[in-house]
């Protein structure tokens, strides 16, 4: 099963190039040009990882991650920035980002981070299933 990635960035040429490169590595990629567009995509599709630009017009990446984590807490978010910004990276991690990478990002590094984020999401889903099963078993005993 392919990892489903949402790529959110307001630079069309960057998005197109990155989508092609990630698709060649067998990832299923959906794109959005803004945070608001990303929220709509997340509400209608099941996704594993969001690769989110920090600096975008309108809702920026740090504000967007709050909304994403509130509505889709198991979706992992990797922040991308064209500027080395310690405040943004620390702030993003505090808000629940899986990791923070600088543009231009090496494709192999990004793919590794996406795969790692996906593994964490799968583990969290397995824990939730196990807890639900244990709760149902315990409820049936009472």
Secondary structure as GFF3:
##gff-version 3
##sequence-region A 1 142
A	DSSP	beta_strand	4	8	.	.	.	ID=ss1
A	DSSP	alpha_helix	12	24	.	.	.	ID=ss2
A	DSSP	beta_strand	28	32	.	.	.	ID=ss3
A	DSSP	alpha_helix	35	44	.	.	.	ID=ss4
A	DSSP	beta_strand	49	53	.	.	.	ID=ss5
A	DSSP	alpha_helix	61	71	.	.	.	ID=ss6
A	DSSP	beta_strand	76	81	.	.	.	ID=ss7
A	DSSP	alpha_helix	86	94	.	.	.	ID=ss8
A	DSSP	beta_strand	99	102	.	.	.	ID=ss9
A	DSSP	alpha_helix	107	141	.	.	.	ID=ss10
###
